[in-house]
Amino acid sequence: MQHPIIPRRVIVWLSIGAFFLPIVLCVTLGVSTLLSSMGDAAGGGVLARIALAFGLVWAIDLISLVLTLSLRALNEASNDEEPTDLGRP
């Protein structure tokens, strides 16, 4: 049996990131807006930049997940198309 080109563990971690990063992003943006409206412009600005970083990480995570799944699907498709021995010597 051939090992997959992309381990399942990588897909699991990318999927977890794709699920939780938007939640973290929304909470960080919300707290940033709250701090800014309460008069703490410095704290709001710092959290806005942190939220931007979470957004970039989320985008990279989603792109990585799509590429990983496509590579895995191509690898499985190439394994299925291998010629089989039909009983010929």
matplotlib code that plots the C-alpha trace (Angstrom):
import matplotlib.pyplot as plt

x = [0.0, 1.4, 1.6, -0.4, 1.7, 0.0, -0.5, -4.0, -2.7, -1.8, -5.3, -6.8, -4.8, -5.5, -9.2, -9.1, -7.4, -10.0, -12.8, -11.4, -9.4, -12.5, -13.9, -10.7, -10.7, -14.2, -13.6, -10.4, -12.0, -14.9, -12.7, -10.6, -13.7, -14.9, -11.6, -11.5, -15.1, -14.2, -11.4, -8.4, -7.2, -3.8, -5.3, -7.8, -5.1, -2.9, -5.8, -6.8, -3.3, -3.4, -6.8, -5.2, -2.5, -5.2, -6.9, -3.7, -3.0, -6.6, -6.3, -3.0, -4.6, -7.5, -5.2, -3.0, -6.0, -7.3, -3.9, -3.3, -6.7, -6.1, -2.7, -4.2, -7.0, -4.6, -2.4, -5.4, -6.6, -3.2, -3.1, -6.6, -5.5, -2.5, -2.7, -3.8, -2.7, -5.6, -4.2, -1.8, 1.7]
y = [0.0, 3.4, 6.2, 9.3, 12.3, 14.5, 13.1, 13.2, 15.1, 18.1, 18.2, 17.9, 20.9, 23.0, 22.2, 23.2, 26.4, 27.1, 26.7, 28.6, 31.4, 33.3, 33.1, 34.5, 37.2, 38.4, 38.5, 40.4, 42.9, 43.3, 44.0, 46.4, 48.4, 48.3, 49.7, 52.4, 53.5, 53.7, 56.1, 53.7, 54.4, 52.8, 49.5, 49.5, 50.1, 47.3, 44.8, 45.9, 45.0, 41.7, 41.0, 41.9, 39.3, 36.7, 37.5, 36.9, 33.7, 32.6, 33.3, 31.4, 28.6, 28.4, 28.5, 25.8, 23.6, 23.8, 23.0, 20.2, 18.6, 19.0, 17.3, 14.5, 14.0, 14.0, 11.4, 9.2, 9.5, 8.6, 5.5, 4.4, 4.8, 2.5, -0.4, -3.7, -7.1, -8.8, -12.3, -12.0, -13.5]
z = [0.0, -1.0, 1.6, 0.7, -0.5, 2.1, 5.6, 7.0, 10.1, 7.9, 6.4, 9.9, 11.3, 8.2, 8.6, 12.3, 11.4, 8.7, 11.3, 14.3, 12.7, 11.5, 15.0, 16.4, 13.7, 14.5, 18.2, 17.8, 15.4, 17.8, 20.8, 18.7, 17.7, 21.3, 22.6, 19.9, 20.7, 24.5, 23.7, 23.7, 20.2, 20.9, 22.1, 19.3, 16.7, 18.1, 18.1, 14.5, 13.3, 15.2, 13.5, 10.1, 10.9, 11.8, 8.5, 6.5, 8.3, 7.6, 3.9, 3.8, 5.6, 3.2, 0.2, 1.7, 2.5, -1.1, -2.5, -0.1, -0.9, -4.6, -4.4, -2.3, -4.8, -7.7, -6.0, -5.3, -8.9, -10.2, -8.0, -9.3, -12.9, -12.6, -15.0, -13.4, -14.4, -16.1, -15.7, -18.6, -18.1]

ax = plt.figure().add_subplot(projection="3d")
ax.plot(x, y, z, "-o")
ax.set_aspect("equal")
plt.show()
